[in-house]
Amino acid sequence: MDQRGPIEVPIIVIGAQSDRNEPKADLFPRIPTEEAAAYCIENGFLFFEVSALTGENTSQCLHAILREALLVKTGAKQPNI
């Protein structure tokens, strides 16, 4: 990614609708979990798959967002560069 915004912003990629078995290919093609996770690891991003329908990983994702923001804010962690 060339333009990520301010350097102090943690980047977390969220794959939504993890409960869907059939992707709506005409609207949003499904990216395989392994491909998304590999991209995030390669770029130093956090990655979560979540489901608003079942609640799967929604709390964990929110906690990670808050934790990352607080760590960067307090200087305890270097931001994504």
Sequence and secondary structure as in RCSB ss.txt:
>XXXX:A:sequence
MDQRGPIEVPIIVIGAQSDRNEPKADLFPRIPTEEAAAYCIENGFLFFEVSALTGENTSQCLHAILREALLVKTG
AKQPNI
>XXXX:A:secstr
     STT   EEEE  TT SS  TTT     HHHHHHHHHHHT EEEE  TTT TTHHHHHHHHHHHHHHHHHT
SS    
